[in-house]
Amino acid sequence: MKLLMVEWEDACSCNQWEPRDIHIEITPCITVGILTYESESEVEISASLNYRAKSNHMAIPKSCIKRIRRIYVR
């Protein structure tokens, strides 16, 4: 089992009228969880696992990931 800290950038949006010179920025995020799936294009991490299921999981596109650190637990 691998516990990871994933630093990634999320899209940002705005749903109201704003002046054209206002700029919204990509949002930096940090997510910590257990690696439950990985492919060429994505990493999935989960907050909780038991012997048959996972909970609170999210898939992060690898194109959004800036850094992955493995967390070692004693």
N, CA, C and O atoms as a Tripos MOL2 file, in Angstrom:
@<TRIPOS>MOLECULE
protein
  296   295    74     0     0
PROTEIN
NO_CHARGES

@<TRIPOS>ATOM
      1 N           0.8390   -1.1710    0.0000 N.3       1 MET1
      2 CA          0.0000    0.0000    0.0000 C.3       1 MET1
      3 C           0.8900    1.2430    0.0000 C.2       1 MET1
      4 O           1.8430    1.3340    0.7740 O.2       1 MET1
      5 N           0.5680    2.2010   -0.8780 N.am      2 LYS2
      6 CA          1.3490    3.4340   -0.9880 C.3       2 LYS2
      7 C           0.4990    4.6200   -0.5440 C.2       2 LYS2
      8 O          -0.6040    4.8350   -1.0470 O.2       2 LYS2
      9 N           1.0330    5.3840    0.4050 N.am      3 LEU3
     10 CA          0.4140    6.6340    0.8300 C.3       3 LEU3
     11 C           1.1390    7.7580    0.1020 C.2       3 LEU3
     12 O           2.3640    7.8560    0.1730 O.2       3 LEU3
     13 N           0.3830    8.6140   -0.6040 N.am      4 LEU4
     14 CA          0.9790    9.6470   -1.4420 C.3       4 LEU4
     15 C           0.4960   11.0390   -1.0740 C.2       4 LEU4
     16 O          -0.6220   11.2190   -0.5910 O.2       4 LEU4
     17 N           1.3600   12.0240   -1.3130 N.am      5 MET5
     18 CA          0.9630   13.4180   -1.3130 C.3       5 MET5
     19 C           1.1290   13.9020   -2.7490 C.2       5 MET5
     20 O           2.2330   13.8900   -3.2930 O.2       5 MET5
     21 N           0.0230   14.3280   -3.3590 N.am      6 VAL6
     22 CA          0.0200   14.7450   -4.7540 C.3       6 VAL6
     23 C          -0.1820   16.2570   -4.8240 C.2       6 VAL6
     24 O          -1.1760   16.7830   -4.3230 O.2       6 VAL6
     25 N           0.7590   16.9400   -5.4440 N.am      7 GLU7
     26 CA          0.6350   18.3710   -5.6870 C.3       7 GLU7
     27 C           0.2030   18.5320   -7.1420 C.2       7 GLU7
     28 O           0.8710   18.0480   -8.0560 O.2       7 GLU7
     29 N          -0.9230   19.2190   -7.3440 N.am      8 TRP8
     30 CA         -1.4770   19.3260   -8.6860 C.3       8 TRP8
     31 C          -2.1920   20.6500   -8.8740 C.2       8 TRP8
     32 O          -2.4840   21.3560   -7.9090 O.2       8 TRP8
     33 N          -2.4730   20.9800  -10.1270 N.am      9 GLU9
     34 CA         -3.1520   22.2270  -10.4450 C.3       9 GLU9
     35 C          -4.5400   21.9290  -10.9730 C.2       9 GLU9
     36 O          -4.7190   21.0810  -11.8470 O.2       9 GLU9
     37 N          -5.5300   22.6430  -10.4260 N.am     10 ASP10
     38 CA         -6.9230   22.4510  -10.8050 C.3      10 ASP10
     39 C          -7.3880   23.6320  -11.6500 C.2      10 ASP10
     40 O          -6.8840   24.7470  -11.5110 O.2      10 ASP10
     41 N          -8.3310   23.3790  -12.5060 N.am     11 ALA11
     42 CA         -8.9420   24.4530  -13.2910 C.3      11 ALA11
     43 C          -9.7320   25.3710  -12.3650 C.2      11 ALA11
     44 O         -10.1690   24.9610  -11.2900 O.2      11 ALA11
     45 N          -9.9040   26.5830  -12.7850 N.am     12 CYS12
     46 CA        -10.6690   27.5620  -12.0100 C.3      12 CYS12
     47 C         -11.6710   28.2080  -12.9590 C.2      12 CYS12
     48 O         -11.3750   28.4260  -14.1340 O.2      12 CYS12
     49 N         -12.8410   28.5090  -12.4490 N.am     13 SER13
     50 CA        -13.8450   29.1610  -13.2890 C.3      13 SER13
     51 C         -14.5670   30.2440  -12.5050 C.2      13 SER13
     52 O         -14.4650   30.3220  -11.2810 O.2      13 SER13
     53 N         -15.2840   31.0580  -13.2200 N.am     14 CYS14
     54 CA        -16.0650   32.1320  -12.6160 C.3      14 CYS14
     55 C         -17.4190   32.1550  -13.3160 C.2      14 CYS14
     56 O         -17.4890   31.9950  -14.5340 O.2      14 CYS14
     57 N         -18.4820   32.3510  -12.5630 N.am     15 ASN15
     58 CA        -19.8120   32.3090  -13.1700 C.3      15 ASN15
     59 C         -20.5580   33.6440  -13.0840 C.2      15 ASN15
     60 O         -21.7840   33.6750  -12.9840 O.2      15 ASN15
     61 N         -19.8220   34.7130  -13.1230 N.am     16 GLN16
     62 CA        -20.4650   36.0270  -13.0830 C.3      16 GLN16
     63 C         -19.7630   36.9620  -14.0610 C.2      16 GLN16
     64 O         -18.6490   36.6850  -14.5040 O.2      16 GLN16
     65 N         -20.4120   38.0570  -14.3920 N.am     17 TRP17
     66 CA        -19.8150   39.0480  -15.2710 C.3      17 TRP17
     67 C         -18.7260   39.8030  -14.5240 C.2      17 TRP17
     68 O         -18.9250   40.2660  -13.4020 O.2      17 TRP17
     69 N         -17.5710   39.9170  -15.1700 N.am     18 GLU18
     70 CA        -16.4430   40.6510  -14.6020 C.3      18 GLU18
     71 C         -15.7820   41.4540  -15.7000 C.2      18 GLU18
     72 O         -15.9260   41.1320  -16.8790 O.2      18 GLU18
     73 N         -15.0580   42.4960  -15.3290 N.am     19 PRO19
     74 CA        -14.3300   43.2570  -16.3400 C.3      19 PRO19
     75 C         -13.3710   42.3580  -17.1150 C.2      19 PRO19
     76 O         -12.8360   41.3940  -16.5680 O.2      19 PRO19
     77 N         -13.1590   42.6730  -18.3700 N.am     20 ARG20
     78 CA        -12.3120   41.8260  -19.2180 C.3      20 ARG20
     79 C         -10.8780   41.7750  -18.7660 C.2      20 ARG20
     80 O         -10.1640   40.8350  -19.1170 O.2      20 ARG20
     81 N         -10.4200   42.7580  -17.9910 N.am     21 ASP21
     82 CA         -9.0220   42.7450  -17.5520 C.3      21 ASP21
     83 C          -8.8190   41.9360  -16.2660 C.2      21 ASP21
     84 O          -7.6850   41.8130  -15.8030 O.2      21 ASP21
     85 N          -9.8750   41.3890  -15.6850 N.am     22 ILE22
     86 CA         -9.7560   40.5180  -14.5000 C.3      22 ILE22
     87 C          -9.3250   39.1340  -14.9710 C.2      22 ILE22
     88 O          -9.8740   38.5950  -15.9320 O.2      22 ILE22
     89 N          -8.3510   38.5740  -14.2950 N.am     23 HIS23
     90 CA         -7.8130   37.2550  -14.6680 C.3      23 HIS23
     91 C          -7.9490   36.2960  -13.4900 C.2      23 HIS23
     92 O          -7.4960   36.5990  -12.3860 O.2      23 HIS23
     93 N          -8.5650   35.1520  -13.7190 N.am     24 ILE24
     94 CA         -8.5940   34.1180  -12.6890 C.3      24 ILE24
     95 C          -7.4120   33.1900  -12.9140 C.2      24 ILE24
     96 O          -6.9250   33.0620  -14.0380 O.2      24 ILE24
     97 N          -6.9500   32.5440  -11.8590 N.am     25 GLU25
     98 CA         -5.7380   31.7370  -11.9550 C.3      25 GLU25
     99 C          -6.0250   30.2720  -11.6620 C.2      25 GLU25
    100 O          -6.9790   29.9310  -10.9640 O.2      25 GLU25
    101 N          -5.1810   29.4260  -12.2100 N.am     26 ILE26
    102 CA         -5.2140   28.0000  -11.9000 C.3      26 ILE26
    103 C          -4.9730   27.8500  -10.4010 C.2      26 ILE26
    104 O          -4.1770   28.5850   -9.8150 O.2      26 ILE26
    105 N          -5.6640   26.8980   -9.7890 N.am     27 THR27
    106 CA         -5.5930   26.7240   -8.3450 C.3      27 THR27
    107 C          -4.6330   25.5970   -7.9670 C.2      27 THR27
    108 O          -4.8550   24.4550   -8.3680 O.2      27 THR27
    109 N          -3.5620   25.8870   -7.1980 N.am     28 PRO28
    110 CA         -2.6860   24.8120   -6.7310 C.3      28 PRO28
    111 C          -3.3870   24.0240   -5.6240 C.2      28 PRO28
    112 O          -4.0240   24.6040   -4.7440 O.2      28 PRO28
    113 N          -3.2610   22.6950   -5.6800 N.am     29 CYS29
    114 CA         -3.9140   21.8120   -4.7040 C.3      29 CYS29
    115 C          -2.9200   20.7920   -4.1710 C.2      29 CYS29
    116 O          -1.9420   20.4510   -4.8360 O.2      29 CYS29
    117 N          -3.1850   20.3130   -2.9700 N.am     30 ILE30
    118 CA         -2.4380   19.1950   -2.3870 C.3      30 ILE30
    119 C          -3.4660   18.1890   -1.8980 C.2      30 ILE30
    120 O          -4.3850   18.5410   -1.1590 O.2      30 ILE30
    121 N          -3.3100   16.9430   -2.3080 N.am     31 THR31
    122 CA         -4.2040   15.8760   -1.8950 C.3      31 THR31
    123 C          -3.3610   14.7310   -1.3530 C.2      31 THR31
    124 O          -2.3620   14.3470   -1.9610 O.2      31 THR31
    125 N          -3.7630   14.1860   -0.2080 N.am     32 VAL32
    126 CA         -3.0630   13.0550    0.4120 C.3      32 VAL32
    127 C          -4.0130   11.8700    0.4430 C.2      32 VAL32
    128 O          -5.1780   12.0110    0.8140 O.2      32 VAL32
    129 N          -3.5160   10.7060    0.0540 N.am     33 GLY33
    130 CA         -4.3590    9.5170    0.0790 C.3      33 GLY33
    131 C          -3.5950    8.2710   -0.2960 C.2      33 GLY33
    132 O          -2.3890    8.3040   -0.5410 O.2      33 GLY33
    133 N          -4.3210    7.1730   -0.3380 N.am     34 ILE34
    134 CA         -3.7620    5.8620   -0.6510 C.3      34 ILE34
    135 C          -3.9200    5.6140   -2.1460 C.2      34 ILE34
    136 O          -5.0130    5.7740   -2.6900 O.2      34 ILE34
    137 N          -2.8450    5.2280   -2.8060 N.am     35 LEU35
    138 CA         -2.8930    4.9290   -4.2320 C.3      35 LEU35
    139 C          -3.7780    3.7010   -4.4500 C.2      35 LEU35
    140 O          -3.4840    2.6230   -3.9320 O.2      35 LEU35
    141 N          -4.8620    3.8620   -5.2170 N.am     36 THR36
    142 CA         -5.7580    2.7290   -5.4890 C.3      36 THR36
    143 C          -5.8090    2.3770   -6.9680 C.2      36 THR36
    144 O          -6.3320    1.3220   -7.3270 O.2      36 THR36
    145 N          -5.2770    3.2380   -7.8360 N.am     37 TYR37
    146 CA         -5.2320    2.9400   -9.2680 C.3      37 TYR37
    147 C          -4.2630    3.9110   -9.9260 C.2      37 TYR37
    148 O          -4.1560    5.0720   -9.5330 O.2      37 TYR37
    149 N          -3.5600    3.4080  -10.9380 N.am     38 GLU38
    150 CA         -2.6970    4.2770  -11.7320 C.3      38 GLU38
    151 C          -2.6610    3.7600  -13.1580 C.2      38 GLU38
    152 O          -2.5640    2.5550  -13.3910 O.2      38 GLU38
    153 N          -2.7420    4.6840  -14.1160 N.am     39 SER39
    154 CA         -2.6100    4.3550  -15.5300 C.3      39 SER39
    155 C          -1.6580    5.3660  -16.1670 C.2      39 SER39
    156 O          -1.0640    6.1860  -15.4670 O.2      39 SER39
    157 N          -1.5130    5.3100  -17.4720 N.am     40 GLU40
    158 CA         -0.6490    6.2700  -18.1660 C.3      40 GLU40
    159 C          -1.1660    7.6960  -18.0240 C.2      40 GLU40
    160 O          -0.3900    8.6500  -18.0800 O.2      40 GLU40
    161 N          -2.4810    7.8410  -17.8390 N.am     41 SER41
    162 CA         -3.0670    9.1760  -17.8670 C.3      41 SER41
    163 C          -3.5870    9.6950  -16.5300 C.2      41 SER41
    164 O          -3.8940   10.8820  -16.4160 O.2      41 SER41
    165 N          -3.6920    8.8410  -15.5210 N.am     42 GLU42
    166 CA         -4.2760    9.2890  -14.2570 C.3      42 GLU42
    167 C          -3.7320    8.5410  -13.0480 C.2      42 GLU42
    168 O          -3.1690    7.4520  -13.1540 O.2      42 GLU42
    169 N          -3.9250    9.1750  -11.8950 N.am     43 VAL43
    170 CA         -3.6310    8.5750  -10.5960 C.3      43 VAL43
    171 C          -4.9180    8.6850   -9.7840 C.2      43 VAL43
    172 O          -5.5330    9.7500   -9.7270 O.2      43 VAL43
    173 N          -5.3210    7.5800   -9.1570 N.am     44 GLU44
    174 CA         -6.4920    7.6150   -8.2780 C.3      44 GLU44
    175 C          -6.0220    7.3630   -6.8520 C.2      44 GLU44
    176 O          -5.2980    6.4060   -6.5790 O.2      44 GLU44
    177 N          -6.4530    8.2490   -5.9420 N.am     45 ILE45
    178 CA         -6.1310    8.0540   -4.5400 C.3      45 ILE45
    179 C          -7.4250    8.0560   -3.7330 C.2      45 ILE45
    180 O          -8.4020    8.7150   -4.0870 O.2      45 ILE45
    181 N          -7.4010    7.2970   -2.6370 N.am     46 SER46
    182 CA         -8.5780    7.1360   -1.7810 C.3      46 SER46
    183 C          -8.2300    7.5080   -0.3520 C.2      46 SER46
    184 O          -7.1020    7.3130    0.1000 O.2      46 SER46
    185 N          -9.2180    8.0480    0.3530 N.am     47 ALA47
    186 CA         -9.0170    8.4220    1.7550 C.3      47 ALA47
    187 C          -9.1110    7.2160    2.6710 C.2      47 ALA47
    188 O          -8.4320    7.1580    3.6960 O.2      47 ALA47
    189 N          -9.9520    6.2460    2.3060 N.am     48 SER48
    190 CA        -10.1840    5.0860    3.1840 C.3      48 SER48
    191 C         -10.3090    3.8080    2.3640 C.2      48 SER48
    192 O         -10.8140    3.8150    1.2410 O.2      48 SER48
    193 N          -9.8350    2.7090    2.9550 N.am     49 LEU49
    194 CA         -9.9610    1.3830    2.3440 C.3      49 LEU49
    195 C         -10.3960    0.3910    3.4060 C.2      49 LEU49
    196 O         -10.0770    0.5420    4.5850 O.2      49 LEU49
    197 N         -11.1320   -0.6330    2.9710 N.am     50 ASN50
    198 CA        -11.3000   -1.8190    3.8050 C.3      50 ASN50
    199 C         -11.0340   -3.0220    2.9160 C.2      50 ASN50
    200 O         -10.5530   -2.8530    1.7950 O.2      50 ASN50
    201 N         -11.3250   -4.2060    3.3700 N.am     51 TYR51
    202 CA        -10.9280   -5.3770    2.6060 C.3      51 TYR51
    203 C         -11.7130   -5.5430    1.3070 C.2      51 TYR51
    204 O         -11.3110   -6.3490    0.4680 O.2      51 TYR51
    205 N         -12.8180   -4.8170    1.1030 N.am     52 ARG52
    206 CA        -13.5930   -4.9820   -0.1230 C.3      52 ARG52
    207 C         -13.9700   -3.6850   -0.8410 C.2      52 ARG52
    208 O         -14.5180   -3.7330   -1.9420 O.2      52 ARG52
    209 N         -13.6900   -2.5350   -0.2410 N.am     53 ALA53
    210 CA        -14.1560   -1.2860   -0.8460 C.3      53 ALA53
    211 C         -13.2100   -0.1210   -0.5440 C.2      53 ALA53
    212 O         -12.3360   -0.2020    0.3190 O.2      53 ALA53
    213 N         -13.4250    0.9660   -1.2940 N.am     54 LYS54
    214 CA        -12.6880    2.2130   -1.0770 C.3      54 LYS54
    215 C         -13.7010    3.3400   -0.9340 C.2      54 LYS54
    216 O         -14.8460    3.2200   -1.3700 O.2      54 LYS54
    217 N         -13.2610    4.4480   -0.3100 N.am     55 SER55
    218 CA        -14.1680    5.5640   -0.0740 C.3      55 SER55
    219 C         -13.4330    6.8790   -0.2940 C.2      55 SER55
    220 O         -12.2170    6.9650   -0.1280 O.2      55 SER55
    221 N         -14.1930    7.8980   -0.6690 N.am     56 ASN56
    222 CA        -13.6330    9.2430   -0.8830 C.3      56 ASN56
    223 C         -12.4280    9.2020   -1.8150 C.2      56 ASN56
    224 O         -11.3400    9.6570   -1.4630 O.2      56 ASN56
    225 N         -12.6360    8.6530   -3.0020 N.am     57 HIS57
    226 CA        -11.5360    8.5450   -3.9590 C.3      57 HIS57
    227 C         -11.6870    9.5870   -5.0590 C.2      57 HIS57
    228 O         -12.7890   10.0280   -5.3860 O.2      57 HIS57
    229 N         -10.5430    9.9630   -5.6140 N.am     58 MET58
    230 CA        -10.5370   10.9320   -6.6980 C.3      58 MET58
    231 C          -9.4670   10.5680   -7.7160 C.2      58 MET58
    232 O          -8.3880   10.0910   -7.3640 O.2      58 MET58
    233 N          -9.7840   10.8020   -8.9800 N.am     59 ALA59
    234 CA         -8.8320   10.5960  -10.0620 C.3      59 ALA59
    235 C          -8.2600   11.9570  -10.4490 C.2      59 ALA59
    236 O          -9.0010   12.9210  -10.6440 O.2      59 ALA59
    237 N          -6.9530   12.0230  -10.5550 N.am     60 ILE60
    238 CA         -6.2680   13.2610  -10.9310 C.3      60 ILE60
    239 C          -5.5340   12.9950  -12.2430 C.2      60 ILE60
    240 O          -4.7170   12.0770  -12.3150 O.2      60 ILE60
    241 N          -5.8120   13.7810  -13.2780 N.am     61 PRO61
    242 CA         -5.0800   13.6040  -14.5370 C.3      61 PRO61
    243 C          -3.5790   13.8530  -14.3360 C.2      61 PRO61
    244 O          -3.1880   14.8220  -13.6860 O.2      61 PRO61
    245 N          -2.7640   12.9910  -14.8850 N.am     62 LYS62
    246 CA         -1.3140   13.1660  -14.7350 C.3      62 LYS62
    247 C          -0.8320   14.4720  -15.3590 C.2      62 LYS62
    248 O           0.1860   15.0210  -14.9350 O.2      62 LYS62
    249 N          -1.5480   14.9710  -16.3550 N.am     63 SER63
    250 CA         -1.1540   16.2410  -16.9700 C.3      63 SER63
    251 C          -1.3120   17.4190  -16.0080 C.2      63 SER63
    252 O          -0.7410   18.4830  -16.2440 O.2      63 SER63
    253 N          -2.0770   17.2450  -14.9310 N.am     64 CYS64
    254 CA         -2.2700   18.2990  -13.9180 C.3      64 CYS64
    255 C          -1.3010   18.1690  -12.7450 C.2      64 CYS64
    256 O          -1.1710   19.0930  -11.9430 O.2      64 CYS64
    257 N          -0.6230   17.0290  -12.6420 N.am     65 ILE65
    258 CA          0.2340   16.7480  -11.4880 C.3      65 ILE65
    259 C           1.5910   17.4280  -11.6560 C.2      65 ILE65
    260 O           2.2460   17.3040  -12.6900 O.2      65 ILE65
    261 N           1.9910   18.1440  -10.6170 N.am     66 LYS66
    262 CA          3.2950   18.7990  -10.5900 C.3      66 LYS66
    263 C           4.3260   17.9580   -9.8480 C.2      66 LYS66
    264 O           5.5070   17.9630  -10.1980 O.2      66 LYS66
    265 N           3.8770   17.2320   -8.8170 N.am     67 ARG67
    266 CA          4.8130   16.4690   -7.9910 C.3      67 ARG67
    267 C           4.0490   15.4020   -7.2150 C.2      67 ARG67
    268 O           2.9270   15.6350   -6.7650 O.2      67 ARG67
    269 N           4.6630   14.2300   -7.0600 N.am     68 ILE68
    270 CA          4.1190   13.1720   -6.2110 C.3      68 ILE68
    271 C           5.1950   12.7740   -5.2230 C.2      68 ILE68
    272 O           6.3250   12.4710   -5.6060 O.2      68 ILE68
    273 N           4.8390   12.7750   -3.9520 N.am     69 ARG69
    274 CA          5.7620   12.3220   -2.9080 C.3      69 ARG69
    275 C           5.1490   11.1100   -2.2090 C.2      69 ARG69
    276 O           3.9660   11.1070   -1.8680 O.2      69 ARG69
    277 N           5.9580   10.1010   -2.0070 N.am     70 ARG70
    278 CA          5.5010    8.9530   -1.2320 C.3      70 ARG70
    279 C           5.7240    9.2450    0.2400 C.2      70 ARG70
    280 O           6.7920    9.7230    0.6250 O.2      70 ARG70
    281 N           4.7370    8.9650    1.0580 N.am     71 ILE71
    282 CA          4.8210    9.1620    2.4930 C.3      71 ILE71
    283 C           5.0650    7.8050    3.1190 C.2      71 ILE71
    284 O           4.2850    6.8730    2.9260 O.2      71 ILE71
    285 N           6.1460    7.6970    3.8680 N.am     72 TYR72
    286 CA          6.4790    6.4360    4.5260 C.3      72 TYR72
    287 C           5.9570    6.4520    5.9520 C.2      72 TYR72
    288 O           6.2190    7.3870    6.7080 O.2      72 TYR72
    289 N           5.2210    5.4170    6.3120 N.am     73 VAL73
    290 CA          4.6200    5.2980    7.6420 C.3      73 VAL73
    291 C           5.2560    4.1240    8.3490 C.2      73 VAL73
    292 O           5.4060    3.0470    7.7730 O.2      73 VAL73
    293 N           5.6280    4.3310    9.5860 N.am     74 ARG74
    294 CA          6.2270    3.2300   10.3570 C.3      74 ARG74
    295 C           5.1560    2.4000   10.9950 C.2      74 ARG74
    296 O           5.4580    1.4270   11.6850 O.2      74 ARG74
@<TRIPOS>BOND
     1     1     2 1
     2     2     3 1
     3     3     4 2
     4     3     5 am
     5     5     6 1
     6     6     7 1
     7     7     8 2
     8     7     9 am
     9     9    10 1
    10    10    11 1
    11    11    12 2
    12    11    13 am
    13    13    14 1
    14    14    15 1
    15    15    16 2
    16    15    17 am
    17    17    18 1
    18    18    19 1
    19    19    20 2
    20    19    21 am
    21    21    22 1
    22    22    23 1
    23    23    24 2
    24    23    25 am
    25    25    26 1
    26    26    27 1
    27    27    28 2
    28    27    29 am
    29    29    30 1
    30    30    31 1
    31    31    32 2
    32    31    33 am
    33    33    34 1
    34    34    35 1
    35    35    36 2
    36    35    37 am
    37    37    38 1
    38    38    39 1
    39    39    40 2
    40    39    41 am
    41    41    42 1
    42    42    43 1
    43    43    44 2
    44    43    45 am
    45    45    46 1
    46    46    47 1
    47    47    48 2
    48    47    49 am
    49    49    50 1
    50    50    51 1
    51    51    52 2
    52    51    53 am
    53    53    54 1
    54    54    55 1
    55    55    56 2
    56    55    57 am
    57    57    58 1
    58    58    59 1
    59    59    60 2
    60    59    61 am
    61    61    62 1
    62    62    63 1
    63    63    64 2
    64    63    65 am
    65    65    66 1
    66    66    67 1
    67    67    68 2
    68    67    69 am
    69    69    70 1
    70    70    71 1
    71    71    72 2
    72    71    73 am
    73    73    74 1
    74    74    75 1
    75    75    76 2
    76    75    77 am
    77    77    78 1
    78    78    79 1
    79    79    80 2
    80    79    81 am
    81    81    82 1
    82    82    83 1
    83    83    84 2
    84    83    85 am
    85    85    86 1
    86    86    87 1
    87    87    88 2
    88    87    89 am
    89    89    90 1
    90    90    91 1
    91    91    92 2
    92    91    93 am
    93    93    94 1
    94    94    95 1
    95    95    96 2
    96    95    97 am
    97    97    98 1
    98    98    99 1
    99    99   100 2
   100    99   101 am
   101   101   102 1
   102   102   103 1
   103   103   104 2
   104   103   105 am
   105   105   106 1
   106   106   107 1
   107   107   108 2
   108   107   109 am
   109   109   110 1
   110   110   111 1
   111   111   112 2
   112   111   113 am
   113   113   114 1
   114   114   115 1
   115   115   116 2
   116   115   117 am
   117   117   118 1
   118   118   119 1
   119   119   120 2
   120   119   121 am
   121   121   122 1
   122   122   123 1
   123   123   124 2
   124   123   125 am
   125   125   126 1
   126   126   127 1
   127   127   128 2
   128   127   129 am
   129   129   130 1
   130   130   131 1
   131   131   132 2
   132   131   133 am
   133   133   134 1
   134   134   135 1
   135   135   136 2
   136   135   137 am
   137   137   138 1
   138   138   139 1
   139   139   140 2
   140   139   141 am
   141   141   142 1
   142   142   143 1
   143   143   144 2
   144   143   145 am
   145   145   146 1
   146   146   147 1
   147   147   148 2
   148   147   149 am
   149   149   150 1
   150   150   151 1
   151   151   152 2
   152   151   153 am
   153   153   154 1
   154   154   155 1
   155   155   156 2
   156   155   157 am
   157   157   158 1
   158   158   159 1
   159   159   160 2
   160   159   161 am
   161   161   162 1
   162   162   163 1
   163   163   164 2
   164   163   165 am
   165   165   166 1
   166   166   167 1
   167   167   168 2
   168   167   169 am
   169   169   170 1
   170   170   171 1
   171   171   172 2
   172   171   173 am
   173   173   174 1
   174   174   175 1
   175   175   176 2
   176   175   177 am
   177   177   178 1
   178   178   179 1
   179   179   180 2
   180   179   181 am
   181   181   182 1
   182   182   183 1
   183   183   184 2
   184   183   185 am
   185   185   186 1
   186   186   187 1
   187   187   188 2
   188   187   189 am
   189   189   190 1
   190   190   191 1
   191   191   192 2
   192   191   193 am
   193   193   194 1
   194   194   195 1
   195   195   196 2
   196   195   197 am
   197   197   198 1
   198   198   199 1
   199   199   200 2
   200   199   201 am
   201   201   202 1
   202   202   203 1
   203   203   204 2
   204   203   205 am
   205   205   206 1
   206   206   207 1
   207   207   208 2
   208   207   209 am
   209   209   210 1
   210   210   211 1
   211   211   212 2
   212   211   213 am
   213   213   214 1
   214   214   215 1
   215   215   216 2
   216   215   217 am
   217   217   218 1
   218   218   219 1
   219   219   220 2
   220   219   221 am
   221   221   222 1
   222   222   223 1
   223   223   224 2
   224   223   225 am
   225   225   226 1
   226   226   227 1
   227   227   228 2
   228   227   229 am
   229   229   230 1
   230   230   231 1
   231   231   232 2
   232   231   233 am
   233   233   234 1
   234   234   235 1
   235   235   236 2
   236   235   237 am
   237   237   238 1
   238   238   239 1
   239   239   240 2
   240   239   241 am
   241   241   242 1
   242   242   243 1
   243   243   244 2
   244   243   245 am
   245   245   246 1
   246   246   247 1
   247   247   248 2
   248   247   249 am
   249   249   250 1
   250   250   251 1
   251   251   252 2
   252   251   253 am
   253   253   254 1
   254   254   255 1
   255   255   256 2
   256   255   257 am
   257   257   258 1
   258   258   259 1
   259   259   260 2
   260   259   261 am
   261   261   262 1
   262   262   263 1
   263   263   264 2
   264   263   265 am
   265   265   266 1
   266   266   267 1
   267   267   268 2
   268   267   269 am
   269   269   270 1
   270   270   271 1
   271   271   272 2
   272   271   273 am
   273   273   274 1
   274   274   275 1
   275   275   276 2
   276   275   277 am
   277   277   278 1
   278   278   279 1
   279   279   280 2
   280   279   281 am
   281   281   282 1
   282   282   283 1
   283   283   284 2
   284   283   285 am
   285   285   286 1
   286   286   287 1
   287   287   288 2
   288   287   289 am
   289   289   290 1
   290   290   291 1
   291   291   292 2
   292   291   293 am
   293   293   294 1
   294   294   295 1
   295   295   296 2
@<TRIPOS>SUBSTRUCTURE
     1 MET1         2 RESIDUE 1 A MET
     2 LYS2         6 RESIDUE 1 A LYS
     3 LEU3        10 RESIDUE 1 A LEU
     4 LEU4        14 RESIDUE 1 A LEU
     5 MET5        18 RESIDUE 1 A MET
     6 VAL6        22 RESIDUE 1 A VAL
     7 GLU7        26 RESIDUE 1 A GLU
     8 TRP8        30 RESIDUE 1 A TRP
     9 GLU9        34 RESIDUE 1 A GLU
    10 ASP10       38 RESIDUE 1 A ASP
    11 ALA11       42 RESIDUE 1 A ALA
    12 CYS12       46 RESIDUE 1 A CYS
    13 SER13       50 RESIDUE 1 A SER
    14 CYS14       54 RESIDUE 1 A CYS
    15 ASN15       58 RESIDUE 1 A ASN
    16 GLN16       62 RESIDUE 1 A GLN
    17 TRP17       66 RESIDUE 1 A TRP
    18 GLU18       70 RESIDUE 1 A GLU
    19 PRO19       74 RESIDUE 1 A PRO
    20 ARG20       78 RESIDUE 1 A ARG
    21 ASP21       82 RESIDUE 1 A ASP
    22 ILE22       86 RESIDUE 1 A ILE
    23 HIS23       90 RESIDUE 1 A HIS
    24 ILE24       94 RESIDUE 1 A ILE
    25 GLU25       98 RESIDUE 1 A GLU
    26 ILE26      102 RESIDUE 1 A ILE
    27 THR27      106 RESIDUE 1 A THR
    28 PRO28      110 RESIDUE 1 A PRO
    29 CYS29      114 RESIDUE 1 A CYS
    30 ILE30      118 RESIDUE 1 A ILE
    31 THR31      122 RESIDUE 1 A THR
    32 VAL32      126 RESIDUE 1 A VAL
    33 GLY33      130 RESIDUE 1 A GLY
    34 ILE34      134 RESIDUE 1 A ILE
    35 LEU35      138 RESIDUE 1 A LEU
    36 THR36      142 RESIDUE 1 A THR
    37 TYR37      146 RESIDUE 1 A TYR
    38 GLU38      150 RESIDUE 1 A GLU
    39 SER39      154 RESIDUE 1 A SER
    40 GLU40      158 RESIDUE 1 A GLU
    41 SER41      162 RESIDUE 1 A SER
    42 GLU42      166 RESIDUE 1 A GLU
    43 VAL43      170 RESIDUE 1 A VAL
    44 GLU44      174 RESIDUE 1 A GLU
    45 ILE45      178 RESIDUE 1 A ILE
    46 SER46      182 RESIDUE 1 A SER
    47 ALA47      186 RESIDUE 1 A ALA
    48 SER48      190 RESIDUE 1 A SER
    49 LEU49      194 RESIDUE 1 A LEU
    50 ASN50      198 RESIDUE 1 A ASN
    51 TYR51      202 RESIDUE 1 A TYR
    52 ARG52      206 RESIDUE 1 A ARG
    53 ALA53      210 RESIDUE 1 A ALA
    54 LYS54      214 RESIDUE 1 A LYS
    55 SER55      218 RESIDUE 1 A SER
    56 ASN56      222 RESIDUE 1 A ASN
    57 HIS57      226 RESIDUE 1 A HIS
    58 MET58      230 RESIDUE 1 A MET
    59 ALA59      234 RESIDUE 1 A ALA
    60 ILE60      238 RESIDUE 1 A ILE
    61 PRO61      242 RESIDUE 1 A PRO
    62 LYS62      246 RESIDUE 1 A LYS
    63 SER63      250 RESIDUE 1 A SER
    64 CYS64      254 RESIDUE 1 A CYS
    65 ILE65      258 RESIDUE 1 A ILE
    66 LYS66      262 RESIDUE 1 A LYS
    67 ARG67      266 RESIDUE 1 A ARG
    68 ILE68      270 RESIDUE 1 A ILE
    69 ARG69      274 RESIDUE 1 A ARG
    70 ARG70      278 RESIDUE 1 A ARG
    71 ILE71      282 RESIDUE 1 A ILE
    72 TYR72      286 RESIDUE 1 A TYR
    73 VAL73      290 RESIDUE 1 A VAL
    74 ARG74      294 RESIDUE 1 A ARG
